[in-house]
């Protein structure tokens, strides 16, 4: 990391500065490492904590893990799940959403893995010499001619050619970029405003629990259970994960009045302080499970070392890049977690962006902007669809009349129609062009992936041009 202040123009492959070591930032770092692109990764935290609940990883991203060589370890860390089972407060199952066909349709069975375990797996793939923690961004300078420069709170400086904002919903990189664009009169009105939200979420993962008291923990198949409150604005659920742990969450649906009461709360990081009161409110909520089928959310809370409370923001920004700066993951789109696609979309963003960065062979800003334009063109329609899907599924777990109607339709949906929906969920299965491609074994063909096919064509054209170059005449 450079300690000098002047902006220095790079030559050759552009150097990438990634702000944010979450799933999006780590995935991009891993891919740039594989592609031989110089990069550095920064995060404001001083240590990595076991935050969050669990992630669903399916055929949309699993081929990528085969490409980068961590597939076997990923499989060992997760559990396959067959269905999402919906219960009422009497702990009686009302209906299930069956995902068993997904393994055949997409070529890989979907898996549930603890978020912290998955994050640790990614973190270990990045050389420690390229990750810098405790780096709070103070200011960002961008020059179309000379590069980008970040100043951190510890008075150090980082310099590079491309700046990637992977620093979450309250992205400092995005805020800096948008402030500059607004001052220039170039920020769309749609991007000039606070992040809207309609839910509060309490999440956690337990320490290892006694399988004699909770026999479902011994099942190699994940038990994915969800409960909708009776006449209360809450839904909650849990998943069994490897290591005899439960991953769980509670969602509170806000009305307009309570939303206003939370308008001043900006949650740029997950912390336990805000969670205590909500834990007391929800601890008696019933869950199906346990030896006597009398489990409650309180049983899980009492065995969870770190409970966190977050706002569930929902927004797809229109401005994803400008100049040498580009955004990925939650920094440019925040989708309701009911869709189960947050991590998947972050990973797929990294794939598309890495494909284009990998073929950049100069530090000219015009080439970068063209690459960023291609990246957004590929990902934006997918994200907009995921945004609507997440909203629909969040409605499924709500408590109003509209939600009841949607639940009725879901419960009585014909198998053939449900399978069509599952197919659509699995159509996007991107890979990177700079690693050997993984054979796709899904019965549903993957949709066209522009960044893969276009950068493969660029690589083939370059290889052909090199072969056609006349050999150097040896000096006599």
C-alpha positions in Angstrom: 0.0 0.0 0.0 1.5 3.3 -1.1 2.3 5.9 1.6 3.0 8.7 -0.9 0.5 11.4 -1.6 0.8 12.3 -5.3 -1.4 10.4 -7.7 0.9 8.1 -9.7 -0.2 6.8 -13.2 0.1 3.1 -13.6 1.1 1.2 -16.7 0.0 -2.2 -18.0 -2.8 -4.0 -16.1 -4.9 -1.6 -13.9 -4.5 -1.9 -10.2 -7.8 -2.4 -8.4 -8.6 -1.0 -4.9 -11.5 -2.8 -3.3 -13.3 -1.2 -0.3 -15.3 -3.7 1.7 -14.3 -7.3 2.6 -17.8 -8.7 2.6 -18.9 -11.5 0.3 -18.9 -9.3 -2.8 -15.4 -7.8 -2.1 -13.8 -11.1 -1.1 -15.2 -12.9 -4.2 -13.9 -10.2 -6.5 -10.5 -10.3 -4.7 -10.3 -14.1 -5.2 -11.1 -13.8 -8.9 -8.6 -11.0 -9.5 -6.0 -13.1 -7.7 -6.8 -16.0 -10.1 -6.7 -13.6 -13.1 -3.3 -12.1 -12.2 -4.8 -8.6 -11.8 -3.1 -6.4 -9.1 -5.4 -5.4 -6.3 -5.7 -4.5 -2.6 -8.6 -5.1 -0.3 -9.6 -2.8 2.5 -12.2 -2.9 5.3 -13.1 -0.7 8.2 -13.4 -3.5 10.8 -10.4 -4.4 12.9 -11.5 -8.1 13.3 -13.9 -10.4 11.5 -16.9 -11.4 13.7 -19.4 -14.2 13.3 -22.3 -12.0 12.1 -25.5 -12.9 10.4 -27.5 -16.1 10.0 -27.2 -18.5 7.0 -26.9 -18.3 3.2 -28.6 -20.4 0.5 -26.1 -21.3 -2.3 -27.4 -23.1 -5.4 -26.5 -23.8 -8.9 -26.4 -20.0 -9.6 -23.0 -19.8 -7.9 -21.7 -23.3 -7.1 -20.0 -23.8 -10.6 -17.8 -20.8 -9.8 -16.5 -22.5 -6.6 -15.5 -25.5 -8.8 -13.6 -23.1 -11.0 -11.7 -21.5 -8.2 -11.0 -24.8 -6.5 -13.0 -24.6 -3.2 -16.0 -26.7 -4.2 -15.2 -29.7 -2.0 -14.6 -27.6 1.1 -17.8 -25.7 0.5 -19.8 -28.9 0.2 -18.3 -30.1 3.5 -19.3 -26.9 5.3 -23.0 -26.9 4.3 -26.2 -29.0 4.3 -28.4 -29.8 1.4 -32.0 -28.6 1.8 -35.1 -30.0 0.2 -37.8 -27.6 1.1 -38.9 -24.5 3.0 -41.6 -25.6 5.4 -44.2 -23.1 6.5 -45.8 -23.5 10.0 -48.4 -21.7 12.1 -47.9 -20.6 15.7 -49.4 -24.0 16.8 -46.3 -25.6 15.3 -48.4 -27.3 12.6 -47.0 -27.4 9.1 -49.3 -25.6 6.6 -47.4 -26.2 3.4 -43.9 -26.6 1.9 -42.0 -25.1 -1.0 -40.2 -28.1 -2.5 -36.8 -27.5 -4.0 -35.8 -31.2 -4.6 -36.0 -30.7 -8.4 -33.3 -28.0 -8.2 -30.4 -30.5 -8.2 -31.4 -32.0 -11.5 -32.5 -28.7 -13.1 -29.4 -26.7 -12.2 -26.9 -29.5 -11.9 -26.1 -28.9 -8.2 -28.2 -29.4 -5.1 -28.8 -26.1 -3.1 -27.0 -25.9 0.2 -27.4 -24.0 3.4 -24.2 -22.7 5.0 -23.6 -20.4 8.0 -22.8 -16.9 6.8 -19.7 -16.6 9.0 -18.4 -20.0 7.9 -18.8 -19.1 4.3 -17.2 -15.7 4.8 -14.3 -17.3 6.6 -13.9 -19.7 3.6 -13.6 -16.8 1.2 -11.4 -14.8 3.5 -8.8 -17.6 3.7 -8.5 -17.6 -0.1 -7.1 -14.1 -0.3 -3.4 -13.6 0.6 -3.0 -11.9 3.9 -0.5 -9.4 2.3 -3.4 -8.0 0.2 -6.0 -7.5 2.9 -5.9 -4.5 5.1 -8.3 -4.2 8.1 -9.0 -1.2 10.3 -9.1 1.0 7.2 -11.8 3.7 7.6 -12.1 5.7 4.4 -11.9 9.4 5.0 -11.7 10.8 1.5 -11.5 9.7 -2.1 -9.8 11.5 -5.0 -10.5 10.4 -8.6 -8.6 11.7 -11.6 -9.6 10.6 -15.1 -6.0 10.9 -16.2 -4.0 9.6 -13.2 -6.0 7.2 -11.1 -7.7 7.1 -7.7 -6.5 7.8 -4.3 -8.0 6.8 -0.9 -7.1 8.5 2.4 -7.8 6.5 5.5 -8.3 7.6 9.1 -4.9 6.2 10.1 -3.3 8.7 7.7 -2.3 6.1 5.2 -2.9 6.4 1.5 -3.8 3.8 -1.2 -3.5 4.5 -4.9 -4.7 2.6 -7.9 -6.5 2.8 -11.2 -9.9 1.4 -10.4 -11.9 1.8 -7.2 -14.5 -0.8 -6.4 -17.1 0.1 -3.7 -18.1 -3.3 -2.1 -18.8 -1.7 1.3 -22.5 -2.4 1.8 -25.8 -0.6 1.9 -24.3 2.5 3.5 -21.3 2.5 1.2 -18.8 5.3 1.8 -17.6 4.9 -1.8 -21.1 5.4 -3.2 -21.7 8.4 -1.0 -18.5 10.0 -2.1 -19.2 9.2 -5.8 -22.8 10.5 -5.6 -21.7 13.7 -3.8 -19.3 14.4 -6.6 -21.9 13.7 -9.3 -24.5 15.8 -7.5 -22.2 18.7 -7.4 -21.7 18.3 -11.1 -25.4 18.1 -11.7 -25.1 14.5 -13.0 -26.8 12.5 -10.2 -30.2 11.2 -11.1 -33.0 12.2 -8.8 -33.7 8.5 -8.2 -30.3 8.1 -6.5 -30.6 11.2 -4.4 -32.3 10.1 -1.2 -32.3 7.9 1.9 -32.5 4.1 1.7 -36.2 3.1 2.2 -37.0 0.1 4.5 -40.1 -1.6 5.7 -38.7 -4.3 8.0 -36.4 -4.8 11.0 -34.6 -8.1 11.3 -33.0 -9.9 14.2 -30.5 -12.5 13.2 -28.0 -14.9 14.7 -26.4 -18.3 14.7 -26.2 -20.4 17.9 -23.2 -22.1 19.4 -23.2 -26.0 19.0 -26.4 -27.3 20.8 -27.2 -30.7 22.3 -28.5 -33.0 19.5 -30.3 -35.1 22.1 -32.4 -32.1 23.0 -32.7 -31.1 19.3 -32.6 -34.3 17.3 -33.1 -32.5 13.9 -29.5 -31.3 14.2 -28.2 -34.8 13.4 -30.1 -35.0 10.1 -27.6 -34.4 7.1 -30.5 -32.6 5.4 -31.2 -29.0 6.5 -34.5 -28.4 8.3 -35.6 -25.0 7.0 -38.7 -23.9 9.0 -40.6 -20.6 8.9 -43.5 -19.3 11.0 -45.9 -16.5 10.3 -47.3 -14.7 13.4 -51.0 -14.8 14.2 -52.3 -11.2 14.3 -48.8 -9.8 14.9 -46.5 -8.1 12.4 -43.8 -10.7 12.7 -42.4 -13.8 10.9 -39.5 -15.9 12.1 -37.7 -19.1 11.3 -34.6 -21.2 11.6 -32.3 -23.6 9.7 -30.1 -26.4 10.9 -26.5 -26.1 9.8 -23.3 -28.1 10.1 -21.7 -28.3 13.5 -25.0 -28.8 15.4 -26.0 -25.1 15.1 -29.2 -23.3 14.3 -29.2 -20.2 12.1 -32.2 -18.1 12.8 -34.0 -14.8 12.1 -37.0 -12.7 13.2 -38.5 -10.1 10.9 -40.8 -7.3 12.1 -42.9 -5.6 9.5 -43.2 -1.9 10.0 -46.2 0.3 9.3 -45.9 3.9 8.2 -46.0 5.2 11.7 -43.3 2.9 13.1 -41.2 3.5 10.0 -41.0 7.2 10.8 -39.9 6.3 14.3 -36.9 4.5 12.8 -36.0 7.1 10.2 -33.0 8.4 12.2 -31.5 4.9 12.7 -28.8 4.3 10.1 -27.2 0.9 10.5 -23.9 0.9 8.7 -22.7 -2.2 10.6 -24.2 -5.0 12.5 -23.9 -4.6 16.2 -25.5 -6.2 19.3 -26.5 -3.1 21.2 -29.8 -2.5 19.3 -30.9 -6.1 19.6 -31.5 -6.5 23.4 -35.0 -5.0 23.6 -36.2 -6.8 20.5 -34.9 -10.1 21.9 -37.1 -9.7 24.9 -40.1 -8.9 22.8 -39.8 -12.1 20.6 -38.2 -14.7 22.8 -41.5 -16.6 23.5 -42.3 -17.0 19.7 -42.9 -20.7 19.1 -40.8 -22.8 16.7 -41.4 -26.3 15.5 -38.5 -28.5 16.7 -36.7 -29.9 19.7 -37.2 -33.3 21.4 -40.7 -32.3 22.6 -41.6 -30.0 19.8 -41.7 -27.0 22.2 -38.8 -24.9 21.0 -39.0 -21.1 21.0 -36.9 -18.3 19.6 -35.7 -17.7 23.1 -34.0 -21.1 23.2 -32.0 -20.0 20.2 -31.3 -16.5 21.5 -30.0 -17.9 24.8 -27.5 -20.0 22.9 -26.4 -17.3 20.4 -23.1 -15.5 21.3 -23.8 -12.5 19.0 -27.3 -11.4 18.2 -27.6 -8.5 15.7 -30.4 -6.2 14.6 -30.5 -4.7 11.1 -32.8 -2.6 8.9 -33.9 -4.4 5.7 -33.3 -1.7 3.2 -34.7 -2.1 -0.3 -33.4 -0.2 -3.3 -31.8 -0.7 -6.7 -29.6 2.4 -7.5 -29.4 3.6 -11.1 -25.8 4.9 -10.9 -23.4 2.0 -10.7 -20.2 3.6 -12.0 -18.6 6.8 -13.0 -15.0 7.4 -14.2 -12.8 5.0 -12.4 -15.2 4.0 -9.7 -17.7 1.1 -9.8 -20.1 -0.4 -7.3 -21.0 -4.0 -6.6 -23.2 -5.9 -4.2 -25.3 -4.1 -1.6 -23.4 -0.8 -2.5 -25.6 -0.6 -5.6 -28.6 -2.8 -4.9 -30.2 -3.9 -1.6 -32.8 -6.7 -2.1 -35.1 -8.0 0.6 -33.6 -11.2 2.1 -36.9 -13.1 1.7 -35.7 -13.8 -1.8 -32.6 -15.6 -0.4 -30.5 -14.1 -3.2 -28.3 -11.4 -1.5 -25.1 -13.4 -1.4 -25.8 -15.0 -4.8 -26.2 -11.5 -6.4 -23.1 -10.2 -4.8 -21.1 -13.2 -6.1 -22.6 -12.9 -9.6 -21.7 -9.1 -9.6 -18.1 -10.1 -8.8 -18.0 -12.6 -11.7 -19.3 -10.2 -14.3 -17.0 -7.4 -13.2 -13.9 -9.7 -12.9 -14.5 -11.0 -16.4 -14.3 -7.5 -17.8 -11.4 -6.2 -15.6 -9.4 -9.3 -16.5 -9.2 -8.3 -20.2 -8.3 -4.6 -19.5 -4.7 -4.2 -20.6 -4.3 -0.5 -20.0 -5.2 2.2 -17.5 -7.1 4.4 -19.9 -10.3 5.5 -18.2 -12.4 5.1 -21.4 -11.7 1.4 -21.6 -12.7 1.1 -17.9 -15.9 2.9 -18.5 -16.8 0.6 -21.4 -16.1 -2.4 -19.2 -18.3 -1.0 -16.4 -21.0 -0.3 -18.9 -21.0 -3.9 -20.0 -21.0 -5.1 -16.4 -24.1 -3.0 -15.5 -25.9 -4.0 -18.7 -25.5 -7.7 -17.7 -26.4 -7.4 -14.1 -29.0 -4.6 -13.8 -31.9 -6.5 -15.4 -31.1 -9.5 -13.2 -31.1 -7.4 -10.1 -34.3 -5.7 -10.9 -36.0 -9.1 -11.3 -34.4 -10.2 -8.0 -35.7 -7.1 -6.3 -39.3 -7.8 -7.4 -38.9 -11.5 -6.5 -37.7 -10.5 -3.0 -40.6 -8.2 -2.5 -43.1 -10.9 -3.5 -41.6 -13.4 -1.1 -41.5 -10.8 1.7 -45.2 -10.3 1.1 -45.6 -14.1 1.4 -44.5 -13.9 5.0 -46.5 -10.7 5.9 -49.8 -10.7 7.8 -52.2 -8.7 5.7 -55.0 -9.8 3.4 -52.8 -9.6 0.2 -50.3 -11.9 1.9 -53.0 -14.4 2.9 -54.1 -14.6 -0.8 -50.6 -15.1 -2.0 -50.0 -17.8 0.6 -53.2 -19.6 -0.5 -52.1 -19.5 -4.2 -48.6 -20.7 -3.2 -50.0 -23.5 -1.1 -52.2 -24.7 -4.0 -49.8 -24.1 -6.8 -49.6 -26.9 -9.4 -46.3 -28.8 -9.4 -45.7 -27.9 -13.1 -46.0 -24.2 -12.4 -43.8 -24.4 -9.3 -41.1 -26.2 -11.4 -41.2 -23.4 -13.9 -40.5 -20.9 -11.2 -37.6 -23.0 -9.9 -36.2 -23.2 -13.4 -36.2 -19.4 -13.6 -34.4 -19.2 -10.3 -31.6 -21.4 -11.7 -31.2 -20.1 -15.2 -28.3 -17.7 -14.3 -25.2 -19.8 -13.7 -22.2 -17.6 -14.6 -18.5 -18.6 -14.8 -15.3 -16.6 -15.4 -13.5 -16.7 -18.7 -10.0 -16.8 -17.3 -10.3 -20.2 -15.6 -11.1 -23.6 -17.1 -14.9 -23.8 -17.6 -16.9 -26.3 -15.5 -19.1 -28.7 -17.4 -22.8 -27.7 -16.9 -24.9 -30.8 -16.0 -28.2 -29.0 -15.4 -31.2 -30.1 -17.5 -32.1 -26.5 -17.8 -29.6 -24.7 -20.0 -28.0 -21.6 -18.4 -29.0 -18.3 -19.9 -26.5 -16.4 -22.1 -23.8 -14.8 -20.1 -22.5 -11.7 -22.0 -19.4 -11.1 -19.9 -18.3 -14.7 -20.3 -18.9 -15.0 -24.0 -17.6 -11.6 -24.9 -14.4 -11.8 -22.9 -13.7 -15.4 -24.2 -14.0 -13.9 -27.7 -11.5 -11.1 -26.8 -9.1 -13.7 -25.4 -9.3 -15.9 -28.5 -8.8 -12.9 -30.8 -5.7 -11.8 -28.9 -4.3 -15.4 -29.0 -5.0 -15.5 -32.8 -3.3 -12.1 -33.3 -0.2 -13.3 -31.3 0.1 -16.4 -33.4 -0.1 -14.4 -36.7 2.6 -12.0 -35.7 5.7 -12.6 -37.8 8.5 -14.2 -36.0 11.4 -12.0 -35.1 14.3 -12.3 -37.5 17.3 -13.4 -35.7 20.2 -11.1 -35.9 23.0 -12.5 -38.1 
